[in-house]
Amino acid sequence: MRTRRPAPWLLCLLVAALWPAASGFARPEPEPTPTEDFILRGKWHIDFNKPDSVLRLTRDPKKGQSARGPDPTPFHAGDLGVQRPSGAAKKAVKFKIHRDAGDFEFEGEANASAADGRFVFMADDDFEGNPSLEQLYFMTLYDVNFEFIRNLQSLISGQKPTFDQFVAMRMYGVDNGFLFGLKSLGYATVPVQDAITIRKNGLTLDDARKIKAGRPAITLQELAREKPPGK
């Protein structure tokens, strides 16, 4: 479980109050490392010869599991500060990803063709709602954070999305603007799963407006089965 540190101003007040009675005070203890139940390890790879240079992760299989294929991520090399070296000589690289749901630490080597190495994922085992390790892994990759969840509440009143749905919302771009846009088309309630399906099928708000203009009575469930016009 992670230890939440008090704010700096509160530490100052505590030190001032205790100073006369203490000959010294201990430094704040570092945050404890999560147990192995909340840690994932694996390999990472970036192919600089591909236009997107996407970060791909391959998790180590657990005991008794078969090998996994690579997980695509929303990160490109430039997003991570990983520069493409010149030449074939390999150079050491190290970078981190910090999110509310967990932290990634990466180490490895890179040359002009590719970068690869090992990663460690340490999940926040104190995340409200007790998501699973796998859910925390993808929540970190797609930045399902406290602010994102909190800001959705006014637009999904009465709904309780799962953590998997939160990940899908981030993955396909279902945000407050998209939900508000669907409501502005006359849909009083927008089920989260319908909104995800609409975006997963490639529809934008402009596409939805055009379809609704031509078929005013179309339901949200019917809209979720539509494809972008002209495709």
N, C-alpha and C positions, 0 to 999 in steps of 0.2 A: 504494500500500500504506500502511495506517495505521501510524503509529509508536506503539507502546505505551509510555507514560511510566512510569518507575520509581516505586515508592511514595515518598511524602514522606520517610519515615524513612531510606530508602536514599539519597536526595539529600543529606540532612543529613550522613550518614556520608562520602559522597564529597567534599562541600565541605570538611569538617573535615580529611580526609586530604590534600587537594590545596592547601589554603589557604597553607601556608608556602612552597610552591614557585610560587605564582601571584600575580601582581599583581592579578588580577581573574578573573572567570569569566563565561562567556556565559550568557544566559538560555536555558532550554529552547526549542528551535525549535517553532513551531506545527505541528500535524498537517498534512501535505501534503494538498492537494485532490486527490481521485481524478481519474484521466484521464477524458476524455469517454466512454470505453467503459463507465464505471461511473456515468454521470450521466443522469438522465431529467428532462425539463422538461415543463410542461403548464399547464393551467388548473384552478382549483378553484372549486367553487360550493356554497353552502348556501342552501336555500330556507326562509326563516323562516315562510312561510305554510303549510308542511306540518308536521303534528304531530311528525314524528321529527326534522326539521332535520338530516338526514344530510349529512355531507361527501361530495361526489362529485368525482372526479378524472378529467380527460380528458387523456391523455398526447399530446404532440405526435408526429405520425407521423414515423418515420425516412424518409430519402430513399428513394423508390420504394414506400413503404407507403401504403395508403389510410387515410383518417381513422378514428379509433377512436371507439366509443361511450364514455360515462362509466363509470368503475369505481366501484361502490358500495363503501363502506368501513364498518368497524364504529364509526366516530366520529360522535358527535352534537356540535352546536355547544357544548353545555355541557361536554363532555369536553375541549374544546380551549381553554376559557376565552374563547370568542368570544361576546360579549354582543350581544343584539339592540338596536340603537339605536332611539330614538324619532324619528319624522319621516322625511321623504324625503331630507334632506341626508345625503350620504355622508361617512363617517369612515374614516380610515386604520386598517387592522388588520394585525397581524403576529404570527405564532406559529410554533412549531417542534414537531416530533415526533422524539424521539431513541430509537433502539432498537439492539440489538446488531447487527442486519443492515444498518442504515443510518440516515440522517437526512433528514427533510423540513424545508424552510424555505418558509414561506408569506408572501406579501405581497398586499395588496389593499385593497378598500374595502367598507363595509357600511352599509346603512340599514335601515329597519324591515321592508322586504320581503325582502331577500336580501343575501348577502355573496359576493364573488367576487374573483378575482385570478389571480396566477401562482404556481407552485410549482417548486422544484428538489428533486430527490431525489438524494442522494449515497450510493451503496452502499458497504458495507464490502467492499472488494476483497480482504480478507485473511481472510474468513470460512472456517472450516475446512470442507473438502469441495468447495470451488469451485462454489457454486451460480451459476446464470446471473444476469444483471442483472434479468430479469423475475422470477425466483424471489426474489431479494433484495428487490425492490420489494414483493411480496406478503408475504414473511416480515416485513418491517418493518410493513406495515399490520396484520397479524394477530399481531404480536409472537411470532414463532418465535425464541425466545432460547436462549442456552446452557443456562440452568437448566432450561427446559422439556425440551430434548432429553436432558440428563443425567438428569433425574428419571424419564424413561420407560424407561430401560435395564433396570431390574429387572422390568418388566412386559411387555417385548417381546423377551425374551431370544431370540437366534438370528435376529431379524428386522432388516432394514436398510431402514427406510422411506425413500422418496425425499423430497426437499425439497417437492415438490408435495403429498405425503401429509401432511407436517408442517403445511403451510398448511391443508389440508382439516381436519385434526384440530383446529386452533385455530378454524377458521371454524365448525365444527359442534359444538364442545364435547366433543371426545374427549380427556379428560384422565386422570390417574392414577385418580381416583375412579371414572370410568366404566369403565375397563378392569378395575379391581379388582372392581367390582360384577358385571361379566360373568363374571369368573373365579369369583366366589362362587356363581354359578348352576350351577357344575359343569363349566364349560368350561376344560380344562387349558391350552389354548393359544388366544389370541385374536388372529387375524390382523388387522393394522392396517386393511386395506381393508374387512374385514367390519364392524369397529367404526365406521368412517367411514360406510358405507352404512346401518347401523342408525340412526345419528343423523341422517343426511341424509334418511331416510324419516320422521323425526319421532318415533321411538321413544325413550322415556325408560327409565331403569332399572326404574321401577315397571311400565311397560308390558311390558318384557321378563320381569319376574318373573311377571306375570299370565299371559302367553302360555305361559311354561315350566311354570307350575303346571297349566295345562289340557292341555298336550302335553309331558310330561316328556322324551320322546325327541327333541324337535325339535333339529336341529343348528344350529350358529351360522350356517351358510350359509343355511339355511331361515329362521332368525330375521331375517336381513338382508333377506329379501324381504317381510317382514310390514309392515303398516301399523298405526298406532296403533289400538287397539280402539275401535270405535264410529265410525270414520271411513271 
